[in-house]
Amino acid sequence: MPLVTDSSPTPVTYRVKTNGGGTRSVTGVTTVEHTADGWLRFLGNPGQGVLFAMPLADVSRYGTALGD
């Protein structure tokens, strides 16, 4: 079962910074999960499913208020 690390009653935007220096914005996120197999998943409202996922090992940091 995935570990829910963050949730919001209303959709928010997360920024993900990768170890390679890239940045990705994910809009409409209501839940962030870390899976047992090492993935970071951003989910939307029920019925939307996974909006974005990537291996946690490739993520430098993520959050709703990351600056450049």
N, CA and C atoms as a LAMMPS dump frame, in Angstrom:
ITEM: TIMESTEP
0
ITEM: NUMBER OF ATOMS
204
ITEM: BOX BOUNDS ff ff ff
-5.0000000000000000e+02 5.0000000000000000e+02
-5.0000000000000000e+02 5.0000000000000000e+02
-5.0000000000000000e+02 5.0000000000000000e+02
ITEM: ATOMS id mol type element x y z
1 1 1 N 0.845 -1.172 0
2 1 2 C 0 0 0
3 1 3 C 0.897 1.244 0
4 2 1 N 0.604 2.213 -0.848
5 2 2 C 1.415 3.439 -0.908
6 2 3 C 1.3 4.267 0.373
7 3 1 N 2.356 4.973 0.674
8 3 2 C 2.38 5.888 1.8
9 3 3 C 1.96 7.261 1.294
10 4 1 N 0.862 7.788 1.807
11 4 2 C 0.412 9.128 1.425
12 4 3 C 1.254 10.133 2.19
13 5 1 N 1.966 10.991 1.456
14 5 2 C 2.845 11.956 2.114
15 5 3 C 2.229 13.342 2.201
16 6 1 N 1.226 13.608 1.388
17 6 2 C 0.581 14.912 1.413
18 6 3 C -0.769 14.78 0.747
19 7 1 N -1.738 15.557 1.217
20 7 2 C -3.041 15.586 0.564
21 7 3 C -3.674 16.949 0.782
22 8 1 N -4.569 17.29 -0.132
23 8 2 C -5.236 18.582 -0.092
24 8 3 C -6.691 18.384 -0.497
25 9 1 N -7.628 19.055 0.19
26 9 2 C -9.037 18.911 -0.195
27 9 3 C -9.348 19.566 -1.545
28 10 1 N -8.517 20.522 -1.947
29 10 2 C -8.693 21.16 -3.246
30 10 3 C -7.424 20.946 -4.071
31 11 1 N -7.555 20.826 -5.384
32 11 2 C -6.38 20.598 -6.233
33 11 3 C -5.366 21.735 -6.146
34 12 1 N -4.095 21.37 -6.088
35 12 2 C -3.004 22.339 -6.033
36 12 3 C -1.959 21.992 -7.095
37 13 1 N -0.987 22.878 -7.28
38 13 2 C 0.105 22.644 -8.225
39 13 3 C 1.386 22.345 -7.459
40 14 1 N 2.054 21.284 -7.857
41 14 2 C 3.343 20.914 -7.283
42 14 3 C 4.428 21.156 -8.31
43 15 1 N 5.61 21.509 -7.847
44 15 2 C 6.796 21.573 -8.701
45 15 3 C 7.735 20.477 -8.26
46 16 1 N 8.281 19.774 -9.235
47 16 2 C 9.201 18.682 -8.976
48 16 3 C 10.547 19.054 -9.579
49 17 1 N 11.593 19.035 -8.768
50 17 2 C 12.949 19.271 -9.266
51 17 3 C 13.67 17.933 -9.305
52 18 1 N 14.286 17.645 -10.447
53 18 2 C 14.972 16.361 -10.603
54 18 3 C 16.453 16.499 -10.271
55 19 1 N 17.089 15.373 -10.032
56 19 2 C 18.526 15.364 -9.766
57 19 3 C 19.313 15.854 -10.968
58 20 1 N 18.743 15.737 -12.161
59 20 2 C 19.407 16.185 -13.384
60 20 3 C 19.243 17.673 -13.648
61 21 1 N 18.544 18.401 -12.769
62 21 2 C 18.387 19.841 -12.916
63 21 3 C 17.104 20.274 -13.593
64 22 1 N 16.273 19.343 -14.021
65 22 2 C 15.011 19.688 -14.667
66 22 3 C 13.935 20.025 -13.654
67 23 1 N 12.879 20.663 -14.141
68 23 2 C 11.742 21.022 -13.302
69 23 3 C 10.467 20.657 -14.03
70 24 1 N 9.497 20.171 -13.291
71 24 2 C 8.204 19.807 -13.861
72 24 3 C 7.113 20.346 -12.959
73 25 1 N 6.095 20.978 -13.532
74 25 2 C 4.928 21.413 -12.775
75 25 3 C 3.804 20.415 -13.008
76 26 1 N 3.122 20.053 -11.942
77 26 2 C 1.998 19.126 -12.009
78 26 3 C 0.797 19.829 -11.391
79 27 1 N -0.22 20.079 -12.194
80 27 2 C -1.402 20.829 -11.758
81 27 3 C -2.56 19.884 -11.461
82 28 1 N -3.369 20.234 -10.473
83 28 2 C -4.565 19.462 -10.149
84 28 3 C -4.328 18.341 -9.158
85 29 1 N -3.252 18.429 -8.396
86 29 2 C -2.874 17.365 -7.467
87 29 3 C -3.691 17.464 -6.175
88 30 1 N -4.245 16.322 -5.742
89 30 2 C -4.913 16.259 -4.44
90 30 3 C -4.192 15.323 -3.476
91 31 1 N -3.373 14.389 -4.006
92 31 2 C -2.664 13.433 -3.158
93 31 3 C -1.281 13.146 -3.725
94 32 1 N -0.292 13.075 -2.833
95 32 2 C 1.068 12.674 -3.213
96 32 3 C 1.375 11.383 -2.468
97 33 1 N 1.881 10.379 -3.203
98 33 2 C 2.183 9.085 -2.611
99 33 3 C 3.613 8.66 -2.911
100 34 1 N 4.212 7.938 -1.974
101 34 2 C 5.468 7.206 -2.196
102 34 3 C 5.056 5.741 -2.233
103 35 1 N 5.367 5.038 -3.314
104 35 2 C 4.994 3.627 -3.406
105 35 3 C 6.089 2.732 -2.84
106 36 1 N 5.72 1.518 -2.514
107 36 2 C 6.672 0.56 -1.945
108 36 3 C 7.794 0.223 -2.917
109 37 1 N 7.52 0.363 -4.227
110 37 2 C 8.553 0.054 -5.223
111 37 3 C 9.378 1.274 -5.633
112 38 1 N 9.287 2.373 -4.847
113 38 2 C 10.187 3.506 -5.037
114 38 3 C 9.735 4.586 -5.993
115 39 1 N 8.438 4.724 -6.223
116 39 2 C 7.931 5.766 -7.119
117 39 3 C 7.247 6.869 -6.331
118 40 1 N 7.33 8.071 -6.845
119 40 2 C 6.608 9.229 -6.334
120 40 3 C 5.442 9.455 -7.291
121 41 1 N 4.216 9.434 -6.776
122 41 2 C 3.034 9.572 -7.632
123 41 3 C 2.193 10.764 -7.193
124 42 1 N 1.751 11.537 -8.169
125 42 2 C 0.864 12.673 -7.938
126 42 3 C -0.499 12.307 -8.508
127 43 1 N -1.517 12.292 -7.655
128 43 2 C -2.86 11.906 -8.058
129 43 3 C -3.796 13.103 -8.029
130 44 1 N -4.796 13.071 -8.918
131 44 2 C -5.81 14.109 -8.964
132 44 3 C -7.058 13.669 -8.214
133 45 1 N -8.164 14.327 -8.516
134 45 2 C -9.443 13.98 -7.915
135 45 3 C -9.8 12.536 -8.241
136 46 1 N -10.668 11.922 -7.429
137 46 2 C -11.087 10.55 -7.732
138 46 3 C -11.559 10.428 -9.18
139 47 1 N -11.132 9.392 -9.834
140 47 2 C -11.489 9.179 -11.233
141 47 3 C -10.433 9.692 -12.2
142 48 1 N -9.555 10.587 -11.767
143 48 2 C -8.499 11.116 -12.629
144 48 3 C -7.276 10.21 -12.653
145 49 1 N -7.035 9.498 -11.57
146 49 2 C -5.875 8.615 -11.513
147 49 3 C -4.577 9.373 -11.323
148 50 1 N -3.488 8.768 -11.804
149 50 2 C -2.148 9.332 -11.646
150 50 3 C -1.922 10.421 -12.693
151 51 1 N -1.594 11.622 -12.231
152 51 2 C -1.308 12.744 -13.133
153 51 3 C 0.142 12.723 -13.598
154 52 1 N 1.044 12.287 -12.711
155 52 2 C 2.472 12.25 -13.019
156 52 3 C 3.133 11.309 -12.021
157 53 1 N 4.124 10.565 -12.494
158 53 2 C 4.886 9.681 -11.614
159 53 3 C 6.317 9.606 -12.104
160 54 1 N 7.239 9.428 -11.169
161 54 2 C 8.644 9.226 -11.52
162 54 3 C 9.344 8.517 -10.368
163 55 1 N 10.463 7.851 -10.671
164 55 2 C 11.196 7.181 -9.589
165 55 3 C 11.643 8.193 -8.531
166 56 1 N 11.405 7.877 -7.286
167 56 2 C 11.768 8.777 -6.188
168 56 3 C 13.264 9.056 -6.176
169 57 1 N 14.067 8.107 -6.621
170 57 2 C 15.52 8.283 -6.65
171 57 3 C 15.947 9.405 -7.602
172 58 1 N 15.096 9.763 -8.565
173 58 2 C 15.414 10.82 -9.524
174 58 3 C 14.949 12.198 -9.069
175 59 1 N 14.254 12.265 -7.94
176 59 2 C 13.68 13.524 -7.458
177 59 3 C 14.637 14.191 -6.476
178 60 1 N 14.979 15.451 -6.756
179 60 2 C 15.799 16.232 -5.845
180 60 3 C 14.92 16.752 -4.702
181 61 1 N 13.801 17.355 -5.06
182 61 2 C 12.82 17.835 -4.082
183 61 3 C 11.526 18.165 -4.796
184 62 1 N 10.454 18.314 -4.022
185 62 2 C 9.166 18.668 -4.585
186 62 3 C 8.353 19.408 -3.538
187 63 1 N 7.405 20.191 -3.991
188 63 2 C 6.556 20.935 -3.061
189 63 3 C 5.662 21.899 -3.797
190 64 1 N 4.81 22.57 -3.042
191 64 2 C 3.87 23.507 -3.633
192 64 3 C 4.44 24.921 -3.726
193 65 1 N 5.565 25.177 -3.08
194 65 2 C 6.109 26.535 -3.06
195 65 3 C 7.61 26.55 -3.348
196 66 1 N 8.058 25.761 -4.313
197 66 2 C 9.484 25.735 -4.624
198 66 3 C 9.867 26.926 -5.482
199 67 1 N 10.917 27.597 -5.099
200 67 2 C 11.46 28.665 -5.93
201 67 3 C 12.482 28.101 -6.888
202 68 1 N 12.975 28.902 -7.789
203 68 2 C 13.97 28.437 -8.754
204 68 3 C 15.356 28.399 -8.168
